[in-house]
Amino acid sequence: MSIGLVTKTITAQNTFSDAIAMQKGGFSFTLSGINGDTVHLQRSVDNGVSWIDVAYYTENGWYPGNEPQDGTVWRFGVKTGGYGAGTIVGTISY
């Protein structure tokens, strides 16, 4: 599990970043290379045992977020059926 920063290049469906252990407060999520893809941002309160979709993205961009509690983990990725043709590069940092 990463602390502070996680980056992942995705070129296939059913591919996710490493989890990042968040601190309470703001964070930054960036995406580039999307080309017909759907990227899901997910949050877990049980250290990655189960994941809840927080949002999904179909466009490149910078997406600020806020984590209301310590001890959560986040990740992003492309679910089965969500990959188009891009070489997606995503980064979560706080």
N, C-alpha and C positions, 0 to 999 in steps of 0.2 A: 504494500500500500504506500502511495506517495503522500508526502506532506508538502504543501505550499505550491506545487506546480505539477501538472501532468499534461503531456502532449502525446497525441496518437495520430498516425496516418492510417486511414481506412480505405481499402480498395475492394471490399467484398461485404456481402450481407452477413448478418449474425456475428459482427465484430464489435467489440467494446474496448474502451480505454481501460487502463488500470484504475482502480478506485483511488480517490483522494480524500484524506481525512480533513474535514473542514473545521474551522474555528467559527464561532459566532461572529457574524458581521458580513460585510460585502465581499463579493468575488466577481471575477471576470471570466466570461466564456466567449471564445472566438471560434469562428468557423470559416474556412476557405475551401475552394475546390468543389463545391456542391454543383452537381450537374444531373438533375433528375433524381436526387437522393433525398431521403428523409432521415434526419439525425435526431435521436431521442436523448434528452438529458434526464438522468435518473438519480434518485435519492434513496438512501437506505438508513434506517434508524437501528438496525440490528447487525451492523458491521458487515453488510454485504450478503447476508443470508437471503434476504428478499429485497426486491427493487420496485420502486414506484415511479412511474413516468411523471415528471414535473412539467415538461414541455417538449415540443418537437419543432424542428426547423427544416425549411426547404430552401433557404437562401443563405448566402454568405453574410457574415456580419459580426458585430461585437454586441454581446448581450450581457449587461450587468445583472447581477443577482444578489440576493441576501439570504443568508442562513440564520434562522432565529435561535439555534441552539448549538452548543458544543457537542461533539461526539457523533456527528453524522458523517456519512461518506457519500460521495457523488461520483458519477461516471457518465460517459456519453458513448453512443454507438449507433450502429445501423442494425435494426432487427431484420429477421428473415422477410424478404419481399420488399425491403426498403432501399435496396441499392440500385442506382441507375447506371451511371457511367463515370462518375467523378473519382478523383483522387482527393479525398477529404482530409484536411488537416484541421484538427481541433485542439484547443488548449483551455484548460481550467486553471485559474490561479487566484490566490488571495494574498 
